């Protein structure tokens, strides 16, 4: 059996090579797998491919792997995979759940505090020899109303941490599994001072925050998105920030973020990029220059502990591929 790892970092390659099951041939490619990648010939006969979130596994990409039987994702989310095509081909998909529940929840508050207390700006000013106390006046979390959208593995941890900051917590989710006050999405949007988005990207949550929804938010709201960029309409968010209806935004994810990883070098490399993605990428670059916006490159998960758990779950999933059964743990069912 042969497996190719894309998006492979050096520490991942070292760990996986040292723990690979017997009889499995492994190939490591540090680039992301997407339609414009010139896929190395050595990988095309792979039985398994393993990728992280920057890769885009659409039909055009996957049909190049004629022996492909399994996809092992090194992520919880699978919105970057064409599940209709994998089902049609009989390709089984495994994900890596629960490796970073507290990791991402902690990051929600790390980004919030950095943004609201203007930590990067004050640090940079001090490095330049300036102490500007009146310029970097911050905002407290204490007694603010936190609206948590999605109270699953990550969102439920966000609720706990928010209560630790003595915040008032309201939540929106079909499953009511925390002690937060559950309200409708409309009520949450009208009441929350801070909104934390922790829901998966699904057809129902795609553009959940469209222009109408964003226009309905409490004036001066603060938005934190560590879920998926496509949950928020980038155009509408940009306008709301420019018009000062949204006071701050902390975004670990943006729409079409795979452009960041593709690194096109020739004009033809842009052919597979959707037109709206080029526009969203331009807007994201403008957001990046705003002092009241903090954008990070999908790193909320990225701790030593969480990345180790990802690799351990990946090995577990590889063993599930070798000894496959239809009820295997972490198998994404469609």
Secondary structure, 3 states (H helix, E strand, C coil): CEEEECCCCHHHHHHHHHHCCCCCEEEECCCCCCCCCCCCHHHCCCCEEEECCCCCECHHHHCCCCCCCEEEECCCCCCCECHHHHHHHCCEEECCCCCCHHHHHHHHHHHHHHHHCCHHHHHHHHHCCCCCCCCCCCCCCCCCEEEEECCCCCHHHHHHHHHHCCCEEEEECCCCCCCCEECCHHHHHHHCCEEEECCCCCCCCCCCECHHHHHCCCCCEEEEECCCHHHECHHHHHHHHHCCCEEEEEECCCCCCHHHHHCCCCHHHHCCCCHHHHHHHHHHHHHHCCCCEEECCCCCCCCHHHHHHHHHHHHHHHHHHHCCCCCCCCEECC
